[in-house]
């Protein structure tokens, strides 16, 4: 028997994007403890792992915004992502550990 969803695919994916309800700047709630200072002390690979592990679901553009100087490292981030996440309907979803 089928389940009838009352939200669009876009709304459903947005709900999975782990955005804090108490903030309106689009910062995933779980990444609040990952300060820019903390991230800057990590390698790029560690940054990608930490952010994906905390947020669980992110659009690529949002991930680049969260990584210090991420826009300069887009190609490298794209190479690292498949190690820690899978691409589902345009969103990167963290792999289970």
N, C-alpha and C positions, 0 to 999 in steps of 0.2 A: 504494500500500500504506500502511496506516494505522500511525501511531505510537501505542503504548500508554503513556500516562503513569501512573506509579504514585503520584502525589501528587494531593491534592485541589486544586481551583481556589483555595481559600483559602490552602493551603500554598504553592502556586506564586506567588501574588501577594505573599505575605509574603516569599518568597525574593527577589523583585525589589525589595523595599523598602530595599535597600542598608544594612542594619543591621550595624554593626561586630560581628564575632565576639568581639572582645576586650573589649567593653563590654556591660553588661546593662541600660543605661538607655534603649535605643532611639534613641540619637543616631546618625544616619547617619554611617558612617565618613568619607565625603568631606567632611563639614561640620565636622570637628574643627578645621580650620585657619581657620574662620570664627568668630572669637570674637564674643561679644556686643558687645564694645567696637568691633570692626571693623564689625559690622552696624549699630550705632547711628550710625556716621558716614556711612552710606549712606541714600539716599532709600528709601522703601518699595518703589518699583519695582526699584531696584538690589538690595534685600534679596531680593525674590522671585526675581529672575533669578539671583542668586548661589546661593541655597539650592537652587533647582530644578536649576541647572547642576551643582551638586556632588552632590546626592543622586540625581538622575535620576528617581526615583519616590517620591512622598510622598502620604500621606493628607492631606486638607485640614486636619484637626484637628492633625496633627503639624506641618505647616507653620506654623500659627498659634502653636504652642508654641515653635517655633524663632525666630520673628520677635520681637524685643523689643516688648513691648506689642501683640503680634499679635492678641490677643483683642479689643482695642479697634478694630482695623482690618479686621475680617473681611469687611465688604462691599467695601472698597477692594481687598483682596487678591483677592477673588473676581472683581472686574472686571479686575485685572491678569493673572491666571493664564492666560486664553486666549491672551495674547500670547506666552507662553513655554512653555506646556504644553497637553496635550490630556487630557481625562478618559477613562480607560479602566477599566471595571469598578470604579468607585469610587475609583481612584487617579489622581493627577495625574502624567503622564509628560512629562518635558521634551521639547520639540521638538528635532529635530536642527538644528545650526547650518549 
